[in-house]
């Protein structure tokens, strides 16, 4: 809203400084600061309200040190993250930008699913919350929406860099016309593009018209996997919020570069018109996560619940897909990946050994992985900080892929 207001003031009254709102970098910095302030100011009030309403976490005794002491800690803190993201975005972003629209809907969509799950657990005393099939159905629904919008919407296009030799010594770098495409970036490879349409090239010459048959199911899978990975990571104080802030920060670099024709040309990456506006959303989201950490670090005054974790995972997935960096998710969101894999391996191995030997055996002392280290006697603060350090390393490696091929 402020973007349009200052655009009008600049156009008609030429007020000094009003033109700053035309710059994505300025609005992004402002969005980060504003979201940080909103989350920190309103976070305390929300915590007090939740505590007054006795909306607290119900903790099962898993034999982990310090776990029982967390009984009754307010949950559903994801509301803080969502509010602290939406307010700056609504004020500072271009609300007619298709990428902003998709991200706003994705945030609210996953927020509603997570909120419903938390509500059933707390108010209805249903320890299982929303049934798994309904969560998956909601994630699939979002995947269909996001995939369809990114594939069919006319504003979602990209430009590929073309190289033409002017003479034997000089090569002209330029971008071709904007076009619909389902190409993505393959990390660490020269000529690092993969066209999903090639997977159905066997159907005939018009195979590109049916590329959505590959693209949309892929989007569904990524959104479901990443949102569940974030959900599993939310197990100890500050782990999910801190790890997600690191991931989101790296994605902010990608959104800005992909939407800036100068840097897209310099780094020889796909230029995605209008995608740079997502940087404003990313900054607001990162600020909200950092602000939430103010209250979520050990000992946590509030937990994000599924309201926060499912939303975080969904937004990260949508951002990565929108800038065509989804194949980097296993590296960038490596923390989510190993948490997911630890649960899958633990369950699969237990069932296999029980079927074969009659007694189920375990790979880890406990899953997800962070609980394994707790069982080994590590304090949760040490586990969280070390996971953050690994997350920073993975983020740096991900950013390096812009040049290392």
BAMAR-423221 format. One record per residue (C-alpha): y, x, z; residue in three letters; residue number from 1. Coordinates in steps of 0.05 Angstrom, whole numbers. Each point is the difference from the previous one (the first is absolute). Example, Ala and Ser with C-alpha at 12.3 -4.5 7.8 and 13.67 -1.06 7.14 Angstrom:
2
        y        x        z    aa     i
      -90      246      156   ALA     1
       69       27      -13   SER     2
This chain:
405
        y        x        z    aa     i
        0        0        0   UNK     1
       48       56       18   UNK     2
      -16       33      -66   UNK     3
       25      -60      -39   UNK     4
       60       -9       46   UNK     5
       24       72       -8   UNK     6
      -16       -2      -75   UNK     7
       48      -59       -5   UNK     8
       53       34       43   UNK     9
       -5       64      -42   UNK    10
        5      -38      -65   UNK    11
       59      -44       19   UNK    12
       38       37       54   UNK    13
      -20       74      -10   UNK    14
       -6       11       74   UNK    15
      -10       73       18   UNK    16
      -72       13       21   UNK    17
      -27      -66      -26   UNK    18
      -34       37      -57   UNK    19
      -45       36       48   UNK    20
      -45      -62        2   UNK    21
      -17       13      -73   UNK    22
      -39       63       21   UNK    23
      -72       -9       21   UNK    24
        3       62       44   UNK    25
       58      -29       40   UNK    26
      -32      -68        9   UNK    27
      -66       32       18   UNK    28
       31       43       54   UNK    29
       37      -61       27   UNK    30
      -64      -41       -2   UNK    31
      -37       53       42   UNK    32
       54        3       53   UNK    33
        8      -76        3   UNK    34
      -75      -12        6   UNK    35
       -5       52       54   UNK    36
       56      -34       39   UNK    37
      -30      -69      -10   UNK    38
      -69       21       23   UNK    39
       25       37       61   UNK    40
       51      -53       21   UNK    41
      -42      -62      -11   UNK    42
      -66       34       17   UNK    43
       14       -1       74   UNK    44
       19      -74       -2   UNK    45
      -63      -17      -39   UNK    46
      -42       39       50   UNK    47
       32      -37       59   UNK    48
      -11      -67      -35   UNK    49
      -73       15      -15   UNK    50
      -12       24       71   UNK    51
       33      -63       27   UNK    52
      -45      -43      -43   UNK    53
      -59       42       22   UNK    54
      -17       18      -72   UNK    55
      -40       62       19   UNK    56
      -58       40      -27   UNK    57
      -69      -18       23   UNK    58
      -38       65        8   UNK    59
      -75        8       -2   UNK    60
      -28       55       45   UNK    61
      -28       52      -49   UNK    62
       -3       55       52   UNK    63
       62       35      -26   UNK    64
       46       34       49   UNK    65
       65      -39       12   UNK    66
      -24      -60      -40   UNK    67
       -3      -52       55   UNK    68
       71       18       22   UNK    69
       24      -28      -67   UNK    70
      -24      -70       17   UNK    71
       58      -49       -7   UNK    72
       45       46      -41   UNK    73
       41      -45      -47   UNK    74
      -27       -4      -71   UNK    75
       22      -30      -67   UNK    76
       53       55       -2   UNK    77
       -7        1      -75   UNK    78
       54      -54        2   UNK    79
       49       56       19   UNK    80
      -20       40      -61   UNK    81
        6      -59      -47   UNK    82
       68      -23       26   UNK    83
       28       71        1   UNK    84
      -22        8      -73   UNK    85
       22      -68      -27   UNK    86
       70        0       29   UNK    87
       24       65      -33   UNK    88
      -36      -16      -65   UNK    89
       32      -69       -5   UNK    90
       68       31       14   UNK    91
       -3       63      -42   UNK    92
      -50       -7      -57   UNK    93
        7      -33      -68   UNK    94
      -36      -65       14   UNK    95
      -11      -16      -74   UNK    96
      -40       64       -9   UNK    97
      -73      -18      -14   UNK    98
      -27       57       42   UNK    99
       41      -22       61   UNK   100
      -24      -72      -10   UNK   101
      -73       23       -2   UNK   102
        8       42       62   UNK   103
       35      -55       39   UNK   104
      -55      -49      -17   UNK   105
      -54       51       16   UNK   106
       32       14       68   UNK   107
        4      -74       19   UNK   108
      -69      -15      -29   UNK   109
      -37       53       39   UNK   110
       44      -14       61   UNK   111
      -22      -73        1   UNK   112
      -74       20       -5   UNK   113
        7       50       56   UNK   114
       42      -47       43   UNK   115
      -52      -55       -8   UNK   116
      -54       48       22   UNK   117
       39       22       61   UNK   118
       19      -72       17   UNK   119
      -73      -22        0   UNK   120
      -20       58       44   UNK   121
       54      -11       52   UNK   122
       17      -74        1   UNK   123
      -68      -29      -20   UNK   124
      -39       52       41   UNK   125
      -41       15      -62   UNK   126
      -19       74        7   UNK   127
      -19        5      -73   UNK   128
       66      -29      -25   UNK   129
        4      -21      -72   UNK   130
      -69        1      -32   UNK   131
      -12       61      -44   UNK   132
      -10      -41      -63   UNK   133
       68      -32        7   UNK   134
       33       68        9   UNK   135
      -34       25      -62   UNK   136
       20      -64      -37   UNK   137
       72       12       19   UNK   138
       -3       73      -22   UNK   139
      -32      -20      -66   UNK   140
       53      -53      -10   UNK   141
       55       52        9   UNK   142
      -36       47      -47   UNK   143
       -3      -53      -54   UNK   144
       75      -15        9   UNK   145
       21       74        0   UNK   146
      -46       18      -58   UNK   147
       24      -59      -42   UNK   148
       73       14       13   UNK   149
       -6       75      -15   UNK   150
      -39      -15      -63   UNK   151
       33      -62      -29   UNK   152
       73        1       24   UNK   153
       47       23      -55   UNK   154
       42       43       47   UNK   155
      -59       44       17   UNK   156
       -1       53      -53   UNK   157
       -2       76       -6   UNK   158
       23       54      -46   UNK   159
      -42       60      -17   UNK   160
       31       67      -15   UNK   161
       -6       23      -72   UNK   162
        7       71      -25   UNK   163
       27       16      -68   UNK   164
       13       69      -29   UNK   165
       70        8      -28   UNK   166
      -18       70      -24   UNK   167
      -51       54       16   UNK   168
       34       19       66   UNK   169
       29      -65       27   UNK   170
      -37      -61       24   UNK   171
       38      -65       12   UNK   172
      -23      -40       60   UNK   173
       15      -74       -4   UNK   174
      -29      -67       21   UNK   175
      -29      -51      -47   UNK   176
       15      -74        0   UNK   177
      -16      -41       63   UNK   178
      -68      -34       -7   UNK   179
      -53      -36       38   UNK   180
      -54       48       23   UNK   181
      -58        6       48   UNK   182
        1       75        0   UNK   183
       -1       37       66   UNK   184
        7       71       26   UNK   185
      -61       45        9   UNK   186
       16       54       51   UNK   187
      -10       74      -12   UNK   188
      -13       -9      -75   UNK   189
       42       22      -59   UNK   190
       16      -59      -45   UNK   191
      -12      -39       64   UNK   192
       -3      -71      -24   UNK   193
      -57      -50        0   UNK   194
        4      -64      -39   UNK   195
      -42      -54       34   UNK   196
       -4      -37      -66   UNK   197
      -48       52      -27   UNK   198
      -54      -27       47   UNK   199
       -5      -62      -43   UNK   200
       13       32      -68   UNK   201
      -71      -20      -20   UNK   202
       21      -73       -7   UNK   203
       39       11      -65   UNK   204
       67       21      -29   UNK   205
       40      -48       43   UNK   206
      -29       28       65   UNK   207
       69       16       27   UNK   208
       16      -74        4   UNK   209
      -55       -7       52   UNK   210
       17       61       42   UNK   211
       15      -48       58   UNK   212
      -75      -10        7   UNK   213
       -2       72       27   UNK   214
       68        5       32   UNK   215
        1      -62       44   UNK   216
      -69       12       32   UNK   217
       22       72       14   UNK   218
       63      -25       35   UNK   219
      -41      -48       41   UNK   220
      -47       56       22   UNK   221
       56       48       18   UNK   222
       40      -51       41   UNK   223
      -63      -23       37   UNK   224
      -23       71       14   UNK   225
       67       28       23   UNK   226
       18      -59       44   UNK   227
      -67        2       34   UNK   228
        6       76        8   UNK   229
       68       -8       34   UNK   230
      -30      -54       44   UNK   231
      -57       46       23   UNK   232
       50       57       13   UNK   233
       38      -43       50   UNK   234
      -42       18       60   UNK   235
       40       47       44   UNK   236
       74        4       17   UNK   237
       44       22      -58   UNK   238
      -55       19      -48   UNK   239
        8      -54      -53   UNK   240
       76       -3        3   UNK   241
       11       75       -2   UNK   242
      -52       13      -55   UNK   243
       29      -57      -41   UNK   244
       71       26        7   UNK   245
      -23       66      -30   UNK   246
      -35      -35      -58   UNK   247
       59      -45      -14   UNK   248
       48       59        1   UNK   249
      -41       34      -55   UNK   250
       -2      -64      -40   UNK   251
       76       -4        5   UNK   252
        5       66      -37   UNK   253
      -45      -28      -55   UNK   254
       39      -64       -7   UNK   255
       66       37       -6   UNK   256
      -26       50      -50   UNK   257
      -36      -53      -42   UNK   258
       64      -41       -4   UNK   259
       46       59      -16   UNK   260
       -2       20      -73   UNK   261
       28       69       13   UNK   262
      -53       20       51   UNK   263
      -55      -36      -37   UNK   264
       18       42      -61   UNK   265
        4       65       41   UNK   266
      -67      -12       34   UNK   267
      -33      -28      -63   UNK   268
      -22      -65       32   UNK   269
        1      -72      -23   UNK   270
       68      -31        4   UNK   271
       -5      -71       28   UNK   272
       66      -37      -10   UNK   273
       26      -38       61   UNK   274
      -53       30       46   UNK   275
       51       43       36   UNK   276
       25      -62       36   UNK   277
      -65        2       41   UNK   278
       29       61       35   UNK   279
       46      -47       38   UNK   280
      -61      -39       24   UNK   281
      -38       63       16   UNK   282
       57       27       42   UNK   283
        6      -65       39   UNK   284
      -76       -2       11   UNK   285
       -1       72       23   UNK   286
       58      -13       48   UNK   287
      -37      -61       28   UNK   288
      -63       42       12   UNK   289
       39       55       34   UNK   290
       38      -50       42   UNK   291
      -65      -34       19   UNK   292
      -27       67       22   UNK   293
       55        2       53   UNK   294
      -41      -53       38   UNK   295
      -69       14      -27   UNK   296
       -9       74       18   UNK   297
      -43       15       61   UNK   298
        1      -37       46   UNK   299
       12      -57      -48   UNK   300
       46      -56       22   UNK   301
      -24      -43      -58   UNK   302
      -56        0      -52   UNK   303
       12      -19      -72   UNK   304
      -62      -44       -6   UNK   305
      -27      -23      -67   UNK   306
       70      -27      -14   UNK   307
       22       71       -9   UNK   308
      -61       38      -22   UNK   309
      -20      -47      -57   UNK   310
       73       -3      -24   UNK   311
        6       76        1   UNK   312
      -63       10      -41   UNK   313
       19      -53      -50   UNK   314
       70       28      -11   UNK   315
      -25       71       -8   UNK   316
      -51      -23      -52   UNK   317
       52      -39      -39   UNK   318
       49       58        0   UNK   319
      -53       49      -25   UNK   320
      -22      -47      -55   UNK   321
       71      -16      -22   UNK   322
       17       74      -12   UNK   323
      -68       12      -31   UNK   324
      -22       49       54   UNK   325
      -59      -42       26   UNK   326
      -50       56      -17   UNK   327
       37       43       51   UNK   328
      -15      -49       57   UNK   329
      -64       36       21   UNK   330
       42       62       12   UNK   331
       65      -30       25   UNK   332
      -33      -53       44   UNK   333
      -57       47       18   UNK   334
        6      -21       74   UNK   335
      -15      -72      -20   UNK   336
      -56       23      -45   UNK   337
      -38       40       53   UNK   338
        9      -55       51   UNK   339
      -29      -49      -49   UNK   340
      -57       46      -20   UNK   341
      -17       16       73   UNK   342
      -13      -74       13   UNK   343
      -39      -10      -65   UNK   344
      -44       61       11   UNK   345
      -12      -18       73   UNK   346
      -22      -70      -16   UNK   347
      -42       20      -61   UNK   348
      -35       57       37   UNK   349
      -14      -43       61   UNK   350
      -31      -55      -42   UNK   351
      -40       50      -41   UNK   352
      -29       36       61   UNK   353
      -15      -65       36   UNK   354
      -38      -25      -60   UNK   355
      -37       65      -10   UNK   356
      -12       23       71   UNK   357
        9      -64       40   UNK   358
       58       31       38   UNK   359
       70        3      -27   UNK   360
       33       68        1   UNK   361
       74       19       -8   UNK   362
       37       54      -37   UNK   363
       62       -4       45   UNK   364
        5      -12       74   UNK   365
       41      -60      -19   UNK   366
       38      -27      -60   UNK   367
       53       -2      -27   UNK   368
        8       75        1   UNK   369
       57        3       50   UNK   370
      -46      -32       52   UNK   371
      -52       55      -13   UNK   372
       51       52       23   UNK   373
       18      -42       60   UNK   374
      -73       -1       19   UNK   375
        0       76       -5   UNK   376
       54        1       54   UNK   377
       63       12      -41   UNK   378
       62      -36       25   UNK   379
       24      -52      -49   UNK   380
       69       33       -6   UNK   381
      -33       64      -24   UNK   382
      -42      -39      -50   UNK   383
       60      -37      -27   UNK   384
       44       61       -9   UNK   385
      -56       38      -34   UNK   386
      -12      -58      -47   UNK   387
       75       -1      -15   UNK   388
       -2       74      -17   UNK   389
      -58      -12      -47   UNK   390
       38      -58      -30   UNK   391
       61       44      -13   UNK   392
      -45       52      -33   UNK   393
      -31      -54      -45   UNK   394
       69      -27      -17   UNK   395
       24       69      -21   UNK   396
      -62       11      -43   UNK   397
       13      -68      -32   UNK   398
       72       18      -17   UNK   399
      -21       67      -28   UNK   400
      -42      -37      -52   UNK   401
       65      -14      -36   UNK   402
       -1       71      -25   UNK   403
      -70       28       13   UNK   404
      -43      -21      -59   UNK   405
